[in-house]
Amino acid sequence: MNLARALGSVGGLTLASRVLGLVRDSLFATFVGAGFASDAFLIAFRLPNMFRALFAEGAFSAAFIPMFNRKVAAPGGRGLSDGIAFAEDALSVLLPALIVMIAVMEVAAWPITWALSGGFHAADGEKFAFAVTLSRLTIPYLLLISLVSLLGGILNSLHKFWVNAAAPILLNATLIAALLLFHNHAPMLTARNQAIAVTVSGVLQLGWLAHACRRSGVRLRIKAPRLNADVKRLLKLVWPAAAGTGAVQINLVVSTALAATLLPSGSVSYIYFADRLNQLPLGLIGIGLGTVLLPTISQALGRGDEKGAMETQNRGLELALFLTLPATAALIVCGVPIVGALFRHGHFTAADAAATAQALAAFSVGLPSYILVKVLTPGYYARSDTRTPVRYATISMVANLLLNLVLIVPLQHMGPPLATALASTLNVALLYRTLSKRGQFTPDARLKRRVWRLALAAVIMGAVMWWLNDLFQPYVAGPSIQRWGAMGTLVATGGVVYAAATFATGAFRVADIRALVRRRS
């Protein structure tokens, strides 16, 4: 119940952020469409997105939170004061390093953009220069989001999960405001304003986290850099964790670069919009569970409670599958009406919507894997093992590259998403096998009983929604209220069918509900 409650808090705010992200993307599709200007911005936006996933939502938290918790809980120590002193030491090294990194990246924006895009129209000097300009506008966001991740790690360690989870809302709100207030009939100008808004949102997020830390009694001083033993250990753990937690994002960068190089104009946008929909359940379930599981498991292990840590991970896996399997079925089966309802208007045509739905179906094959990576890796990070996940992430990235090369020509814009999905599935298999062999994770009887029943319930729901597709299709291309109403009705119907199917298959029983009510009472 504590895990579900914490996930509800983090996941609810993450869901709000993702919904705002869909509103943003819907407006972006209206004002910019799917063409050169949108491709250029999305490539410039890829670097901040990747860095946030690698650093803010993954590597830094994975390394910092267990160390911070150990400092706070150390016998004979000063509690929170020791944790704050460690955070100040980390900040003293992190801040100057980030300033130098940003300066170098601004100078090297041309090769960075080229690397991210695979030479995206480099032969056309004017167009490629525009993409480089957008990259220079978004690069400062990397410094800001890194500082946000430090403050967010402190708040997560103090179990103030909701504050950090609310920060991405400011990103989407800022971009939406820029689209509504500063859109232009020229798509390139609108794309430029979006790039500026990315960095502005970083300033707002940093201010929000700094204010929350002060209210929690945490005030970090900026000191002269000290590369002491704790900071060296933190840095030693961060870099492997970056590759371990960022395998999906790195795979997406490879996929985007190949799509920009080998596929027709607009393909990058199809993949991006499909990924944005795919990120909705990933953000709600995967990031929320990863955020909650890491401090929970690390605290259990700090108490020597190995059994409690394993119980937490079993329930995390069960909760992940309960929420992920129906989302997977819905996105595969109902991609066309969902994409049509969200994006099919303005410059975004019916052909664009159909192509995006195809890419979405390919991405969604790997949705359970993307989320299970977030559930399994805390089992390594809580034990300060960041090297094993990076080995498996490297294998996954090599597999992704090979699969991209094999699939991109015959499947076009569906090839890169499917390659990413299959590579992530390989990553999950390796992570699970090693935890199991070490005796650090064993599925309990409750999880074994429910897994196949949940899968069957998701299949039943998918079959019903496939049958309903044709009924809803005429309504998703109409006026905005009609489109959103049709999509909401379709999603709600799927939820009701899935809930009924979980009881019909025995995944849940009436006794489970009664026990839940008694515990709440």
N, C-alpha and C positions, 0 to 999 in steps of 0.2 A: 504493500500500500504506500509506503514512503517513497519507493521508486516511482510508482505511477503518479503520485502527487507531485513529486519534483519534476517528472517529465511533463505533467500537465502545465506546470508553471513555465518551464523553459520552452516546451513545445508550443504552447499557446502563443507566446510572444514571437517565437520563430515563425509560426504559421501566419501571424499578422504581418510580419516582415515579408514573407513569401507572397502573401496575397497582394500587398502593396507592390511587390516586385512584378507581379502579373499585371497589375494596373499600369505600372510604369512601362512594361513591355508592350502592352496594348496601345498605349499612347505613342510610344516610340514607333511601333509598326504603322500607326496612322500618319504621323508627321514625317517619318523618314522612309518607311517601306523596307523592302529587301533588295538592296542594290549596293553600289559602290560605297556610298556615304555610311550606310549601316554596317557594312563589312569593315570599313576603316575604324569606326568607333568601337565595334565589338572586339577587334584585335587590340586596340589601345586599352580597352577595359579588361582584356584577358589577363594582363600582368597584375593589376591590383586584385582581381578576383583570385588568381592563383596564389598570390602572396598571402592574401587573407586566409585562404584555406590551408596553405602550408604552415604559416607562422601563427596567425592569430587564433584560428580554430583548431590547430593541430599541434605543431611541434613545440612551440613555446609553452603552451599549457601542459603538454605531456611531460616536459622536463621540469617545469617550474613548480607546478602544484604539489607533486610528491615531496620535493625538497622543501618547499615552504611549509607544508604540513609537518614534516619531521622537525623543522626548526621550532615551530610553535609548540609541538608536543614533547620536545626533548626534556627528559627528567633533569630537574635542577636548573632549568633555563628560566628565561624571563617571559615565556609565552609569546604573545603577539609581538612584543617588542623585538624579540630575536628574528621573527619572520620579517618585520618591517626593515630591520637592519640588513638582512639578506637581500630584500627587494631593492634597497637603496644601492647596495654594491652592484647588483645586476644593472640597474639603471645607469650608474656611473660609467659603465663600459658600453652598454647598449646605445646610449644617446649619441656620443661622438662617432661611434662606428656607423650608425645609421646616417648621420649627416654626411660623412665621407662617401658612403655608398650612393646616396641620392645624387650628390654632385657628380660622381663618376657616371651614373646612369643617364643623367641629363645630357652630358657630353656625348655619351655613347648611345643616344636614342636611336640613331639610324641602324646600327647593327642589331640592336635589341629588337627593334620592330621587324627587321628582316628575319631574324631568327624565329620570332613568334609567328610570323606569317608565311615562312618559307619563300620569301622574296615577293610577297603579295604585290603584283603589278609593278615590280621595281623598274621594268623597262619604261613605264610611263612615269617620267620624273615628277610631273605635277601631282598626279594622284598619290604616288608613294610619299612625296613630301608632306601631303596632307595627313596621311596616316602617321608619319613621324611626329608632326606637330601635335596631334591628339595624344600621342604617347607621352610627349614632354609635359602636357598639361595634367596627365593622370599620375605620373611618377611620384610627385610629393606625397600622394596618398599612402605610399608604402611606409614612409617614416611615421605618419600619424597613426596608422592602423597597428604598427608594431608597438607603439606606446600604449595604445588602447588594449592590446593583448596583455601587457604587463599588469595594468590596473585591473583588467578583467580577471586575470588569474588569481590575484589577491582576493577579489570579491567572491569568486567561485570557491576558494579555499575557506572563506568565511560563511559558505552556504548561502550567499546572496546571489543566487543564480539568475534571478529575474533581471537584475540591473544590467548585467552584461548581455543577456539575451535580447534586451530591448534596444541596444545600441544600433544594430543593423536597420532598425526601423527608420532611423534618422537618414541613413544612406538613401533608401528608397523614397522617403518623403522629400528629400532635397532634389532628387532627380525628377520626381513628378512635378514639383514646383517649377523647376527650370523648364520642363516641357510645356507646362500650361502658361507660364508667364513670358517665356523667351523663345518659343518656337517661331520658325521662319518658313516662308514658302520655299526657300532654298534648303534642301535636306542637309547640305554640307554645313551650313551655319547652325542648324539645330544640333547636329552631331558635335560641333565644336563647343556649344553651350553645355551639352551633356558632359563633355570631358572636364570642363571647368567645375561643374557641379559635383563631380566625383571628389575632387580635392576639398571643396567647401564642406562636403559631408564629413570628411575625416576630421576637420577642425571641430565640428559640432559633436561628433562621437567622443573625441578626446575630452572636450569640456564636460560632457555628460558623465563620463566615468570618473574624471577628477573630482567633480562635485559629489558623486556618490561615495568615493573613498573618504573625502573629508568628513562627510556625515557619519561614516562608520568609524571615525577616529584614526584614519590612516592618512598621514601626511608624509610624502616622500621628499627628502631633501636631495638636491643635486650636488654631488660631491666630486672631488677629483677622482679620475678613474683608478680603480684598484683591482688588479687581476689576481685576487686571492684564490685560495683552494676551492671555495664554494663556487665562485664565478667560473673557474676553469672547468669544474665538474658540470656546471649548467651548460656551458658551451659545448662540452664533449657530448652531452646527451641531446642537445637541440638539433644538431645537423643530421644525425641518423633519423631522428624522429620526423624531421621535415620530409625526407624521402618516404618514410614509412607511412605517414598519414596522408601524404599528398600524391599517392600513386594515381588516384582517379583524376586529380587536377592535371598532373603532368601528362597523363594519357590524353586528356582533352586538348592540351596544348599541341601535342603531336598530331592529333586528329584534325585540329583546326588548321595547322600549317599545311598538312597534306591536302585538305579540302580547298584551301585558298590557292594552292599551286596547281592541282590536277583537275578540279571540278569547275563547272560554269559559275558565273557571277550569281550571287544569291545563295549559294550552297552553304557558305559560312553562316549566313543568317538562319537558314533552315535548321542547321545543327544547333545554333545558339538558342533559338526559341524552343526547340524540342528539349534541350538541356534545362532551360528555365522551368519548364513544366515538370521534368524529371526531378529537379531540385526541390520541388514543393514537398513531397513526402520525405525526401532525404533530409531536408532541413528540419521538418517537424519531428521526425522519428530518430534519424541517425545522429544528427548533431546534438539533439536534446539528450538522447541516451548517453552519448559519448561524454557530454559535459557533466552529467550526473554520476555516471559510473566511475570515472577516474578518481575523484576525491573519496567516493564511498568505498571503493575497493581498497584504495591506498590506506585509508583510515582503519579498515578491518585488518589488513595485513600488519599495520603498525601496532595493533593490539595483539597480534599473534593469532588472529581468528581466521585461519585458512578456510575452515568450513563455512563461515559467514561470507567470505569473499566469493567462494564458489556458488553459494546459494544466490547471492546478488547477481552473479553473471548468468546463472540459469534463468532467473526471472527476467533479466534484461533481454536475453535471447528470445524467451517466450513472448514478451511484450513486443519486441521488434517484429517477430513473424506474424503475430496477431494483427498488427497495424499495416505491415508491409505487403503481405500477400494479396489482400483485396485491392490495394493501390496499384500493384503490378498488373493484376487482371484488368482493372478499369482503364489504365493508360494504354494497354495493348489493344483492347477491344474497342474502346470508345475514343480513340485518338482524333478521328475526323470531326465528330461533333464538338469535342472539347476545344480543339484548336480553332475550329470555325467560330465558336462562340466568343473566344477570347481575342482572336487576331484578325478574322476575315472582315476587314473594312478598311476604308481609306486606300492607301497605296498597297495594302496587303491583299493579294488576289486569291481567288478560289484555288488556283494552281499552287500558289505559295502555301496555302493552308494544307492542301493534300500532301505536298512534299514534306512539310513539317511534321504531319501526322505519321508519315512513314519513318522519319528519323526518330520520332518519339517512341514508336513501337520497338525499334531496335535498341534504343537506350534502356527501355523498361525491362527488357529481358534480364538485365543485370541489376535491377533495382534492389532485390534482396541482398545481393552481394555488396553493393555500395554501403548498405546500412549495416550488414553484419561485420564489415571491416571496422566500423565505429564501435561495435559491441565487443569485438574480440581484442582489439589492440589495447584497451585499458588493462587487460590481464597481463600484458607485457610491461606497459609503462609504469603501472603501480609497483612493479618489482624492479624498476629502473633498468629494464632491458629494452633499449631503443635500437639495438643492432639487429636483432632477429627480424623485426618487421621491415627494416630497410633491405635486408637480403631478399625477402620475398617481394617487396615492392619493386626491386630491380628486375627480378625475374618477370614480374607482371608487366613492367614497362617494355622489356624486350619482346614479350609475347604480343603486346599491343602494337608495337611497331611492325612486327612480322604480319600480324593479322590485318593491319591497315593496308599494307602493301598487297596482300592477297585479295582483300574484299573491296577496296575502293573503286576499282575499275568496273567489276561486274555489278556491284550494288550501288554505285554512285554515292549520293549523300547518305544512304543507309549504311554504307560500309564502315566509316569511322565510328559511329555510335555502337554498332554491333561489335566491333573490335574492342572498344573500351569495355563493353559489358562482359565479354568473354574473358578478357584479361583480369578484370576485377574478380570474377568467379574463381579463377586460378589462385589469386591472392588469398581469398577467403579459405579455400581448401588447404593451402599451406599453413596459414595461421591456425586454423582449427586442429590440424593434424599435430602440430608441434605442442600446443597447449595440452592436448589429450595425452601425447606420449610422455610429457613431463609430469602428468598427474595433477596439473593445475586447472583443468576443466574436464568434468565428466557430466554428460547429460543425465539428469535425475529422472526418476520414473514419471513424474508429472510432465516434464518436458517431452519425453518420448511418447507419452500417451496423446499429447495434444498436437504435435507437429503435423502428423499426416491428416488429422481431422481438420485442422485449420486450412491445410492445402486443399482438401476436398471442398470445404465451404467456399473458398475463393474461386474454385473452378465452377461451382454451381452459380455463384454470383456473376462470373464472367459470361456464362452461357445466357443468363437472363438479360444481361445488359447488351449482349450481341444481338439478341432478338429485338430489343427496344431501339437499337440504333436508327433504323429506318423511320421509326415513328417520330424521333426527335430531329432528324436531319433538316426538314423544311423550316424549323423554327430558329436554327442557329445562324441563319444568314439574314435575319430580319433586323428590326430596330434594336437598339442597345438593351432596353428593358426586357424585350422578348427573348433576346439571345441569352442574357444572364439568367432569366427566369427558367428557360429551358435547360440550361446547364445545371442550375441548382436543383431542379426537379430530378434530372437524370442521376446526379450524384447522390441525392437523398434516397432515391429509390434503390440504388445500389447498396447504400448503407443498411437500409431496412432488410433487403434480401440477404446480405451477408450476416447480419445479426441473427436472422431466423435460421440460416444455414448452419451457424456455429452450434445452435441448440439441436438442430436436426441430426447433425453428424456426431454429437456428443462431445464436441470440443469444450463446451461449457454446459453445465447442468443447473437446474433450478436451485440445487443445494449450494452451488457456488455463490449465487446471488444472495441467498439467505445468509450464508456465512459472511459475505461482504457487508451486508447491512448490520449484522450483529457486531462486527469489528468496528464499524463506523460509530455505532451507538456506544 
